[in-house]
């Protein structure tokens, strides 16, 4: 091979692989060498000669992929412990692109063998990605499937120290692993940093194949958002009235008689949940927490609604205000009372549960396409307890399997498993979403289906009413979220941008924004008026299972399949602190009404209560140095025996309702 042929071949190779900058640099170098009359000799450098000989081969053999990857894997696993975590990061993207290269070249059988031989190494951290990758079975899939197409077109960002990078490049050159070297150059973008290597546990985003890169997220997160509460809301009106009442009490000298009269007045005006125990808790906690909670609420900015809000009836408004007046002030010293509902005899068919805002109704969605709603007041009158029978006898609406009267209302209409259910703020409507791609609106007063909403093309995983009702949002397997209103059968907005299933959705407190959690391990915040993504939150290592918004609208909590909960500041888009404690997926999150506590329910059969004021506090320098600020523990853990927790709900009076299902069928003892 003469010099001109070498130059031509190298230029052709660089152009074929898309290395534009390398091609320009090589062209300039050749031109400079020619002008200096310096010739290129491939005979004086045996390594260069062997490299060009290898690159000149027309086709790479399938066995070469397995051989070179196996050697790279063995070398990385035998490296020094200090650099081993960083070097192991390279294996996963190389594994993925080796598999896709084999598929692209038509070696389907060899690709399957390669995939099965090495997939076990990556199951722990990337099981969801591997399930999607397993579906890539032909060259056409690489273009048709967005997951595969995105991987082929974009580079993976990997953080690595300078010495680890030098070790890797030296190994690839010394062993003449030209195929691995080409894959690394083409598909990996190393973010090289000086100093010591970082441990895998210290880096939440050490390698992400799907989802948005940090650079894109930083660009999106520069957009301005208005996270404050709505103008002239009921909370604001009550806050102003409460402030005037406090001033008048101060002018009267805060006499004990006046305090007792006020307590008696509130007690007689309280609803059915305003028990004396709650009053005692409220009176005890108000003095300790009011000075902390009230100033933070007052300083929260006020924003205008972007959606036309429904008119609240006067009697409904009075009822809500009464609940807010009788709200128990919670803190780390005053934890909430808990009412736990247990589903039994579900025969592994319960997919979701939901609790109304006052805790009077509990709904369950089942795999037999049914939606069942229990009235807890009637259940109590029948001498029952907090045990919900989940028998699957769909023959009659009134009678149960033994001829006895049912303890629940049966809603039938879906043609696929029901995956989500949500009550309207007043409890008069309930929405359900299903694998049949539809969303149905039911009336709890008429016990009938009112509307069937069609728009998604694939199963709908989640549906949530807005805080004011009327509007709702849905999340689907079609990688979109949609915004709807009850009076229209077509969606008002389609929110597209996630690279995988949108698994959960949550409204902001002011109804101007919607958060979506996805299997691509990211959470996005959307503007409901424009439909634009205004925040991208990156940090989770597995699919997002649940979301919750703080009542003041400033913070958001997200939980993933691994049990990690992350608290985010919406204004900056940064993680305030991860909350560590659960050892299984977290299915539900709920903020207390004043925002001081966060409750989380998990498949590990526990409900955990977290101190939000501590979680959102800026860590001190010594805490950051010791690492204690990064792993906040829960205030209290409530074990629920063998009952995984499906749903949590704080009532307006700050009573915590929870629902779960026994992990095994058969009779069980309810948790109270």
VEXBA-610370 format. One record per residue (C-alpha): x, y, z; residue in three letters. Coordinates in steps of 0.5 Angstrom, whole numbers, padded with zeros to 4 digits, always signed. Each point is the difference from the previous one (the first is absolute). Example, Ala and Ser with C-alpha at 12.3 -4.5 7.8 and 13.67 -1.06 7.14 Angstrom:
BEGIN
+0025-0009+0016ALA/+0002+0007-0002SER/
END
This chain:
BEGIN
+0000+0000+0000UNK/+0003+0006-0002UNK/+0000+0007+0003UNK/-0006+0003-0004UNK/-0004-0006+0001UNK/+0001+0000+0007UNK/-0002+0008+0001UNK/-0006-0002-0005UNK/-0002-0006+0004UNK/+0001+0004+0007UNK/-0004+0006-0003UNK/-0006-0005-0002UNK/+0000-0003+0006UNK/-0001+0006+0004UNK/-0005+0003-0004UNK/-0004-0007+0000UNK/+0000+0000+0008UNK/-0002+0008+0000UNK/+0006+0002+0004UNK/+0000+0007-0004UNK/+0005+0003+0005UNK/+0005-0005-0001UNK/-0001+0000-0007UNK/+0002+0007-0001UNK/+0006+0000+0005UNK/+0002-0006-0004UNK/+0000+0003-0006UNK/+0003+0007+0002UNK/+0006-0005+0003UNK/+0001-0003-0006UNK/+0000+0006-0004UNK/+0005+0003+0005UNK/+0004-0006-0001UNK/+0000+0000-0007UNK/+0002+0007+0000UNK/+0006-0001+0004UNK/+0002-0006-0004UNK/-0001-0005+0006UNK/-0002-0007-0003UNK/-0005-0005+0004UNK/+0004-0007+0001UNK/-0005-0005+0002UNK/+0006-0005+0000UNK/+0004+0003+0006UNK/-0006+0000+0005UNK/-0003-0008+0000UNK/-0006+0003+0005UNK/-0002+0004-0006UNK/+0001-0005-0005UNK/-0004-0005+0004UNK/-0006+0005+0001UNK/+0000+0002-0007UNK/+0000-0007-0002UNK/-0006-0001+0005UNK/-0004+0006-0002UNK/+0001-0002-0007UNK/-0004-0007+0001UNK/-0007+0001-0004UNK/-0004-0003+0006UNK/+0001-0001+0007UNK/-0002-0008+0002UNK/-0005-0001+0006UNK/+0005-0004+0004UNK/+0004+0006+0000UNK/-0005+0004+0004UNK/-0001-0005+0005UNK/+0008-0001+0001UNK/+0002+0007+0001UNK/-0006+0002+0004UNK/+0002-0006+0005UNK/+0007+0002+0000UNK/-0002+0007+0002UNK/-0005-0003+0005UNK/+0006-0004+0003UNK/+0005+0006+0000UNK/-0005+0004+0004UNK/-0002-0005+0005UNK/+0007-0001+0002UNK/+0002+0007+0000UNK/+0002+0004+0007UNK/-0006+0001+0004UNK/+0002+0007+0000UNK/-0002+0001-0007UNK/-0004-0006-0001UNK/-0007+0003+0001UNK/+0002+0006-0006UNK/+0002-0006-0005UNK/-0006-0004+0001UNK/-0004+0006-0002UNK/+0002-0001-0007UNK/-0002-0007+0000UNK/-0008+0001-0001UNK/+0000+0005-0006UNK/+0005-0004-0003UNK/-0004-0006+0001UNK/-0006+0003-0003UNK/+0003+0003-0006UNK/+0004-0007-0001UNK/-0007-0003+0000UNK/-0003+0005-0005UNK/+0006+0000-0005UNK/-0001-0008+0000UNK/-0008+0001-0002UNK/+0002+0006-0005UNK/+0004-0005-0004UNK/-0005-0005+0000UNK/+0003-0005+0005UNK/-0006-0001+0004UNK/+0002-0007+0003UNK/+0007+0002+0002UNK/-0003+0007+0003UNK/-0005-0005+0004UNK/+0006-0004+0003UNK/+0004+0006+0002UNK/-0006+0003+0003UNK/-0002-0006+0004UNK/+0008-0001+0002UNK/+0001+0007+0003UNK/-0007+0003+0002UNK/+0001-0003+0007UNK/+0005+0005+0002UNK/-0004+0006-0001UNK/-0007-0003+0002UNK/+0001+0004+0007UNK/+0000+0007-0002UNK/-0003+0000-0007UNK/-0005-0006+0000UNK/-0006+0005-0003UNK/+0005+0002-0006UNK/+0002-0007-0001UNK/-0007-0002-0001UNK/-0001+0005-0005UNK/+0006-0002-0004UNK/-0002-0007+0000UNK/-0005+0002-0005UNK/+0004+0003-0005UNK/+0001-0007-0005UNK/+0001+0003-0007UNK/+0003+0006-0003UNK/-0006+0003-0002UNK/-0002+0001+0008UNK/+0007+0004+0001UNK/-0004+0005-0004UNK/-0007-0001+0002UNK/+0001+0000+0007UNK/+0001+0006+0003UNK/+0004-0003+0006UNK/+0005-0003-0005UNK/+0000+0006-0005UNK/+0002+0005+0006UNK/+0005-0005+0003UNK/+0003+0000-0007UNK/+0000+0007-0002UNK/+0003+0003+0007UNK/+0006-0001+0004UNK/+0000-0002+0007UNK/+0003+0004+0005UNK/+0004-0003+0005UNK/+0004+0003+0006UNK/+0007-0003+0001UNK/+0007+0003+0003UNK/+0006+0001-0004UNK/+0004-0006+0002UNK/-0006-0005-0001UNK/-0001+0003-0007UNK/+0008-0001-0002UNK/+0000-0007+0003UNK/-0006-0001-0005UNK/+0003+0003-0006UNK/+0006-0004+0001UNK/-0003-0006+0001UNK/-0004+0000-0006UNK/+0006+0002-0004UNK/+0005-0005+0003UNK/-0005-0006-0001UNK/-0002+0003-0007UNK/-0007+0000+0001UNK/-0002+0004-0006UNK/-0007-0002+0001UNK/-0001+0002+0007UNK/+0004+0006-0001UNK/-0004+0002-0006UNK/-0007-0001+0004UNK/+0003+0004+0006UNK/+0002+0006-0005UNK/-0007+0000-0004UNK/-0005-0001+0006UNK/+0003+0003+0007UNK/+0002+0007+0002UNK/+0005-0001+0006UNK/-0001+0006+0005UNK/+0007+0000+0002UNK/+0002+0003+0007UNK/+0006+0001+0003UNK/+0002-0003+0007UNK/-0003-0007+0003UNK/-0005-0004-0003UNK/-0007+0000+0003UNK/-0004-0006+0003UNK/-0006-0002-0004UNK/-0004+0001+0007UNK/+0002+0007+0000UNK/-0002+0002-0007UNK/-0008+0000-0002UNK/+0001+0001-0007UNK/+0007-0004-0002UNK/-0003-0003-0006UNK/-0007+0001-0003UNK/-0002-0003-0007UNK/-0007+0002+0000UNK/-0003+0007+0002UNK/+0003+0007-0001UNK/+0007+0002+0001UNK/+0002+0005+0005UNK/+0002+0005-0005UNK/-0007+0000-0003UNK/-0003+0000+0007UNK/+0004+0006+0002UNK/-0003+0004-0006UNK/-0007-0002+0001UNK/+0001+0002+0008UNK/+0002+0007-0002UNK/-0008+0001-0001UNK/-0003+0004+0005UNK/-0006-0003+0003UNK/-0005+0003+0005UNK/-0001-0005+0006UNK/-0004+0004+0005UNK/-0007-0001+0002UNK/-0006+0003-0004UNK/-0003+0007+0002UNK/-0006+0000+0004UNK/+0000-0007+0002UNK/-0004-0003+0006UNK/+0006-0001+0004UNK/+0003+0007-0001UNK/-0007+0003+0002UNK/+0000-0005+0006UNK/+0007+0003+0002UNK/-0002+0007-0001UNK/-0006-0001+0005UNK/+0004-0004+0005UNK/+0005+0005+0000UNK/-0005+0005+0002UNK/-0003-0005+0005UNK/+0007+0000+0003UNK/+0001+0007+0001UNK/-0007+0001+0003UNK/+0002-0005+0005UNK/+0007+0003+0001UNK/-0004+0007+0002UNK/-0005-0004+0005UNK/+0006-0002+0004UNK/+0000-0007-0003UNK/-0004-0002+0006UNK/-0001-0007+0002UNK/-0008+0001+0000UNK/+0001+0002-0007UNK/+0004-0006-0002UNK/-0005-0005+0003UNK/-0006+0004-0003UNK/+0004-0001-0007UNK/+0001-0007+0001UNK/-0007-0001+0002UNK/-0003+0003-0006UNK/+0005-0003-0005UNK/-0002-0007+0003UNK/-0007+0001-0001UNK/+0001+0002-0007UNK/+0004-0006-0002UNK/-0002-0005-0005UNK/+0000-0007+0001UNK/+0007-0001+0000UNK/+0002+0006+0005UNK/+0001-0005+0006UNK/+0002+0003+0007UNK/+0006-0004-0001UNK/+0002+0004-0006UNK/-0002+0006+0004UNK/+0005-0001+0005UNK/+0005-0002-0005UNK/-0001+0007-0004UNK/+0000+0004+0007UNK/+0007-0003+0002UNK/+0003+0000-0007UNK/-0002+0007-0002UNK/+0004+0004+0005UNK/+0006-0004-0002UNK/-0001+0000-0008UNK/-0004+0006-0001UNK/+0006+0005+0000UNK/+0003-0004-0005UNK/-0005-0002-0005UNK/-0004+0007-0001UNK/+0006+0004-0002UNK/+0002-0005-0005UNK/-0007+0000-0003UNK/+0000+0008+0000UNK/+0006+0000-0004UNK/-0002-0004-0005UNK/-0001+0003-0007UNK/-0007+0001-0003UNK/-0002-0002-0007UNK/-0006+0001-0005UNK/-0003-0007-0002UNK/+0002-0001-0008UNK/-0007-0005+0000UNK/-0007+0003+0001UNK/-0001-0003+0007UNK/-0007-0003+0002UNK/-0005+0004+0004UNK/+0000-0003+0007UNK/-0007+0000+0003UNK/-0001+0004+0007UNK/-0002-0006+0004UNK/+0006-0004-0003UNK/+0004+0006+0002UNK/-0002+0000+0007UNK/+0001-0007+0001UNK/+0007+0001-0002UNK/+0002+0006+0004UNK/-0003-0004+0006UNK/+0005-0006-0001UNK/+0006+0005-0001UNK/-0002+0004+0006UNK/+0000-0007+0004UNK/+0006-0002-0003UNK/+0005-0004+0005UNK/+0007+0004-0001UNK/+0005-0006-0001UNK/+0008+0000+0001UNK/+0005-0005+0002UNK/-0002+0001+0008UNK/-0008-0001-0002UNK/-0001-0006-0005UNK/-0006-0001-0003UNK/-0006-0005+0001UNK/+0000-0006-0005UNK/-0006-0004-0002UNK/+0002-0006-0004UNK/-0004-0004-0005UNK/+0002-0007-0002UNK/-0003-0004-0006UNK/+0000-0007+0001UNK/-0002-0006-0005UNK/+0002+0004-0006UNK/+0003-0006-0003UNK/+0006+0004-0003UNK/-0005+0004-0004UNK/+0000+0007+0003UNK/+0004+0005-0004UNK/-0001+0006+0003UNK/-0004+0004+0006UNK/-0002+0007+0001UNK/-0003+0003+0006UNK/-0005+0006+0000UNK/+0003+0007+0003UNK/-0005-0001+0007UNK/+0002-0008+0000UNK/-0007-0002-0001UNK/+0000-0003-0006UNK/+0006-0006-0002UNK/+0000-0002-0007UNK/+0004-0006-0003UNK/+0002-0002-0008UNK/+0000-0007-0001UNK/+0003-0004-0006UNK/-0007-0003-0002UNK/-0002+0007-0003UNK/-0004+0002+0006UNK/+0000+0006+0005UNK/-0002-0001+0007UNK/-0002+0006+0005UNK/-0001-0001+0007UNK/-0004+0005+0005UNK/+0004+0000+0006UNK/-0006+0002+0004UNK/-0005-0005-0002UNK/+0006-0005+0001UNK/+0000+0002+0007UNK/-0008+0000+0001UNK/+0001-0008-0002UNK/+0004-0001+0006UNK/+0006-0001-0005UNK/+0007+0003+0001UNK/+0005+0003-0004UNK/+0001-0007-0004UNK/-0002+0001-0007UNK/-0003-0007-0004UNK/+0003+0000-0007UNK/-0004-0006-0002UNK/+0000-0001-0008UNK/-0008-0002-0001UNK/-0002+0005-0006UNK/-0007-0003-0001UNK/-0004+0004+0004UNK/+0000+0008+0002UNK/-0003-0001+0007UNK/+0001-0007+0002UNK/+0006-0003+0002UNK/+0003-0008-0002UNK/-0004-0003+0006UNK/-0007+0004-0001UNK/+0002+0006+0005UNK/+0000+0007-0001UNK/+0006+0003-0003UNK/+0004+0004+0004UNK/+0003+0004-0006UNK/-0003+0004-0006UNK/+0002-0004-0006UNK/+0002+0004-0007UNK/+0001-0003-0006UNK/+0001+0002-0007UNK/+0008-0001-0001UNK/+0002-0005-0005UNK/+0007-0001+0003UNK/+0003+0000+0007UNK/-0001+0007+0004UNK/+0007+0003+0002UNK/-0002+0006+0003UNK/-0006+0004+0004UNK/+0000+0007+0003UNK/-0006+0004+0003UNK/-0002+0007-0001UNK/+0001+0005+0005UNK/-0007-0001+0003UNK/+0000-0007-0001UNK/-0006+0000-0005UNK/+0003-0003-0006UNK/+0006-0005-0001UNK/+0004-0001-0006UNK/+0003-0007-0002UNK/+0005-0001-0005UNK/+0001-0007-0003UNK/+0004-0005-0005UNK/-0005+0001-0005UNK/+0003+0007-0002UNK/-0006+0004+0003UNK/-0002+0004+0006UNK/-0007+0000+0003UNK/-0003+0005+0005UNK/-0005-0003+0005UNK/-0005+0004+0004UNK/+0000-0003+0008UNK/-0007+0003+0001UNK/-0003-0003-0006UNK/+0004-0006+0000UNK/+0001+0000-0008UNK/+0005+0001-0005UNK/-0001+0007-0003UNK/+0006+0001-0006UNK/+0005-0004-0003UNK/+0006+0004-0002UNK/+0004-0003-0006UNK/+0007+0003-0002UNK/+0005-0004+0002UNK/+0003-0006-0005UNK/+0002-0005+0006UNK/-0001-0001+0007UNK/-0001+0006+0005UNK/+0004-0001+0006UNK/-0002+0005+0004UNK/-0006+0006+0000UNK/+0000+0006+0005UNK/-0006+0005+0002UNK/+0003+0007+0000UNK/+0000+0003+0007UNK/-0007+0004-0002UNK/-0003-0005-0003UNK/-0003+0000-0008UNK/+0007-0001-0003UNK/+0004-0006+0000UNK/+0007-0003-0002UNK/+0001-0007-0003UNK/+0007-0004-0001UNK/+0001-0006-0005UNK/+0004-0005-0003UNK/+0000+0004-0007UNK/+0005+0005+0004UNK/-0004+0006+0000UNK/-0004+0003+0006UNK/-0007+0004-0002UNK/-0004+0005+0003UNK/-0008-0001+0000UNK/-0006+0004+0003UNK/-0006-0004+0002UNK/-0005+0004-0005UNK/+0005-0002-0006UNK/+0001-0007-0003UNK/+0007+0002-0004UNK/+0006+0002+0004UNK/+0002+0008+0001UNK/+0007-0002+0000UNK/+0005-0005-0002UNK/+0006+0000+0004UNK/+0006-0004-0004UNK/+0007+0000+0001UNK/+0001-0006+0005UNK/+0004-0006-0004UNK/-0004-0006+0004UNK/-0006-0001+0003UNK/-0003+0006+0004UNK/-0002-0004+0007UNK/-0003+0005+0004UNK/-0002+0007+0000UNK/-0001+0006+0005UNK/-0003+0007+0000UNK/+0003+0006+0003UNK/-0004+0003+0006UNK/-0001+0006-0004UNK/-0003-0004-0006UNK/+0005+0003-0005UNK/+0005-0005-0001UNK/+0000-0008+0000UNK/+0005-0005+0002UNK/+0002-0006-0004UNK/+0004-0006+0003UNK/+0002-0005-0006UNK/+0004-0007-0001UNK/+0006+0004-0003UNK/+0002+0002+0007UNK/-0002+0008+0000UNK/-0006+0004+0002UNK/-0002+0006-0004UNK/-0004+0006+0002UNK/-0005+0003-0005UNK/-0003+0006-0001UNK/-0008-0001-0001UNK/-0001+0006-0005UNK/+0006-0001-0005UNK/+0001-0007+0001UNK/+0007+0001+0001UNK/+0005-0004+0004UNK/+0003+0005+0005UNK/+0004-0004+0005UNK/+0004-0007-0001UNK/+0002-0003+0006UNK/+0005-0006+0000UNK/+0003-0004+0005UNK/-0004-0006+0001UNK/+0003-0007-0002UNK/-0007-0003-0001UNK/-0007+0001-0003UNK/-0004+0005+0004UNK/-0006-0003+0004UNK/-0003+0006+0003UNK/+0000+0008+0001UNK/-0002+0005+0005UNK/-0001+0007+0000UNK/+0001+0005+0006UNK/-0006+0004+0002UNK/+0004+0006+0000UNK/+0002-0002-0008UNK/+0008+0001+0002UNK/+0002-0007+0000UNK/-0002-0007-0003UNK/+0002-0007+0002UNK/+0001-0006-0004UNK/+0001-0007+0001UNK/+0003-0006-0004UNK/+0000-0007-0001UNK/+0006-0001+0005UNK/-0003+0003+0006UNK/+0003+0007-0001UNK/-0003+0006+0001UNK/+0002+0007-0002UNK/-0002+0007+0002UNK/+0001+0005-0006UNK/+0000+0008+0000UNK/-0005+0002-0006UNK/+0003+0007+0000UNK/+0007-0003-0001UNK/-0001-0007-0003UNK/+0005-0003+0005UNK/-0001-0005+0005UNK/+0000+0002+0007UNK/+0001-0006+0003UNK/-0001-0008-0001UNK/-0004-0003+0006UNK/+0003-0007+0001UNK/-0004-0006+0004UNK/-0005-0004-0004UNK/+0003-0007-0003UNK/-0005-0001-0006UNK/-0004+0004-0005UNK/-0004+0006+0003UNK/-0007+0000-0003UNK/-0003+0007+0003UNK/+0002+0006+0003UNK/-0004+0006+0004UNK/+0002+0006+0003UNK/-0004+0003+0006UNK/-0004+0006-0001UNK/+0004+0005+0003UNK/+0006-0004-0003UNK/+0004-0001+0006UNK/+0000-0008-0001UNK/+0001-0005-0006UNK/-0003-0007+0001UNK/+0002-0005-0005UNK/-0003-0007-0001UNK/+0004-0006-0003UNK/+0000-0007-0002UNK/+0004-0002+0006UNK/-0006+0001+0005UNK/+0002+0006+0003UNK/-0003+0007+0000UNK/+0006+0005+0002UNK/-0001+0008+0002UNK/+0005+0005-0002UNK/+0002+0007+0003UNK/-0001+0004-0006UNK/+0003+0006+0004UNK/+0006-0004+0001UNK/+0001-0003-0007UNK/-0001+0007-0003UNK/+0005+0004+0004UNK/+0007+0002-0003UNK/+0005-0005+0003UNK/+0006+0003+0004UNK/+0007-0001-0003UNK/+0002-0005+0006UNK/-0006-0004-0002UNK/+0002+0000-0008UNK/+0007-0002+0002UNK/-0003-0006+0005UNK/-0005-0002-0005UNK/-0006+0000+0005UNK/-0004+0005-0004UNK/-0001-0005-0006UNK/-0003-0005+0004UNK/-0006+0002+0004UNK/-0004-0005+0004UNK/-0007+0000+0001UNK/-0003+0003+0007UNK/-0004-0006+0001UNK/-0002-0007-0004UNK/-0006-0003+0001UNK/+0000-0008-0002UNK/-0006-0003-0003UNK/+0001-0007+0001UNK/+0000-0004-0006UNK/-0004+0006-0004UNK/+0003+0004-0005UNK/-0002+0007-0001UNK/-0004+0002-0006UNK/-0002+0007+0001UNK/+0000+0006+0006UNK/-0004+0006+0001UNK/+0000+0006+0005UNK/-0007+0002+0001UNK/-0001+0008+0000UNK/+0000-0001+0008UNK/+0007-0003-0001UNK/-0002-0007+0002UNK/+0004-0006-0004UNK/-0004-0005-0004UNK/+0004-0006-0003UNK/-0002-0006-0004UNK/+0003-0006-0001UNK/-0001-0008-0002UNK/+0002-0006+0003UNK/+0006-0003-0003UNK/-0003-0007+0000UNK/-0007-0001-0001UNK/-0005-0003+0006UNK/-0002+0003+0006UNK/+0004+0005+0004UNK/+0000+0005+0005UNK/-0001+0007-0001UNK/+0005+0005+0002UNK/-0003+0006+0004UNK/
END
